[in-house]
């Protein structure tokens, strides 16, 4: 399952991986390192506050973001981690 995050007034991103408090996203916008953003998942049912660690241009187009989750609710953390577990299983096939 691919998980998409929407960022009002910025754009959107796809979750590439999430482990513990850190994650990597592929976004269609370029936030400055050190900034804080709130992304919405699952059609706006869950919010995720993050701090941008780095932002680099990606060869696929867009920007690869390294983020740290901040005060992530348990239900949202479960959703993020189960999404990336599904991707790991799919890549093993």
ABEGO torsion letter per residue (X at the ends): XBBBBBBBGAEBBBBABBBEABBBBBBABBBBBGBBBBBBBGGGABBBBBBBABBBBBAAEEBBBBBBBBGBBAAAAAAAAAAAAAAAAAAAX
